[in-house]
């Protein structure tokens, strides 16, 4: 069967669209220099005699090496590692009663979008499963300009004032003398800063929770974090917080799994996004708005301008207004994902900023950082950054100017009249800021309304299931166990005491702290009356589907064909996929004598790469597998990571050798006939067998 060409398999010739008049045979174009001169020999530089010196006039050699020398641009100072894709936002209903933003005015209107997901601390080549916040940056190419919602997968942030951002990031990244650890906050500098910055405590609960190790981008929520404004055509303002809700639900990995995925497939998240899009399973999120007015803002327990606080969905429900679909991978990573320039200051008529001091600082930072990264003021001309609506103004020249305006008028006012005079402002259509009244002394102060640092940290912790609370404690213990200074470890525990004494106790025990730790003195007494919010827990919002997930089947020669077919069919019906892991990638012979190729060799496809596993060897095959350490790890890790496991009787000796035969539980489903495959897939909807955690961590 002829395979459909996947994106990226075709090659496009760069150029001004002229005819390809010279070919190297068939459709193959002739190699040229950047100037278009055909190249006769790309294997040898020009020399004076075969063993002589290289001639300076070898313009092809010089151009090729010069260009190579300049291939790198500065990586992003934060969010260096990221992955992007194209798609669209589809608006459900006109929202003209709350905003005049053009993209929200018409039913079912699609607005092109580009999204980049990222980690924060690691460099461009770091691994995907770092414990970290994920960036969730969305560029919407609206008909009235580009609107960037540069958000994260957590609704709060570490700090309240932009002036602390360089300190936070310096502390979080590798220590400057040693340049390690890479992409990890488990080191002294980070926890030193955190332990001296109580405003970070709410975010610390998030970052130590399973939200910081998502299964992939497709299973994360996104948040605009700050409070923004929406404005109607009449100038009426409503405060808003932006949310992205994943269609497949939320899912995370467990920590031990994350550590192993980083070794087995450091590109796990980007590969997942790429594969999902390439296979036509387009990732999707709904845009949710939390809308509230000044009266609510005044009555809310915390300041809506404080980015270390969230507004519980139970207090201000989320209105879902449209969906974001990612349906196209990039053609070129550098041109699109690396060069995309998100700026919080890119907003459109109908949206406005709030006075959140973090947001105000960001509005300076993003524009500035793009000039550094992309080399000049014309980064807006790069295709991924250019608006898809007409744009015209009197800005000109500079490095790499691609679209200087034509004509004489390059200033305004001018008297050249009509089209020759160039564009003019429009009070009716143009962007208008909310005319809020501002007054006050010029001060360097933190508002008293920002002083509560523990109440919402407690609320977040209280909103988690016991299992999730256990993960938070374990993560803090893990990180602080890497911190060499005992004083820092104790200082962190002193803050935990203000959040939850049981949490503080379990961390202190996990760290082996024997002294009595005194609670840190809070700036104001933390509240104990905040109700837990169900929406904050991943486990309290189960996906109820196994769609978009992947099962790994460990197979050998002699694997039962009818079981394998039944499994494949059941997974297909659910919208999930199956990969085969075999002794060689060449594949195996099925019970009926047919051959089937494998996707992975044992060892190359460890069970951490799958959401659930099936262990389907023949009796003969099992005899080989029990001698193979990677095969034993495959099953013991799947068990330890609480995965659902389908198995055949023939696999029992492997389980015995891996030390789990006596522990098999409800999450381990015995496949004896084809219809058992459906029961396995139904069980997989729960994603993990959480009850097993007691057995594997005791
Ligand atoms: Fe960023 N941030 N940030 N940030 N941020 C950058 O801009 C900054 C903050 C976020 O995929 C930089 O283009 C300051 C909060 C994302 O390209 C830089 C402050 C949130 C991305 C910058 C913050 C974010 C960035 C580095 C404190 C969540 C990646 C490269 C005031 C709401 C965008 C770049 C992409 C990137 C500055 C805090 C999200 C240096 C000064 C809060 C998703 O400009």
Boltz pocket constraint, residues with backbone or C-beta under 6 A from the ligand:
constraints:
  - pocket:
      binder: B
      contacts: [[A, 76], [A, 77], [A, 78], [A, 79], [A, 82], [A, 116], [A, 117], [A, 118], [A, 134], [A, 135], [A, 136], [A, 137], [A, 150], [A, 151], [A, 152], [A, 154], [A, 157], [A, 161], [A, 162], [A, 163], [A, 165], [A, 223], [A, 224], [A, 225], [A, 226], [A, 307], [A, 337], [A, 340], [A, 341], [A, 342], [A, 357], [A, 358], [A, 359], [A, 361], [A, 362], [A, 365], [A, 366], [A, 367], [A, 369], [A, 370]]
      max_distance: 6.0
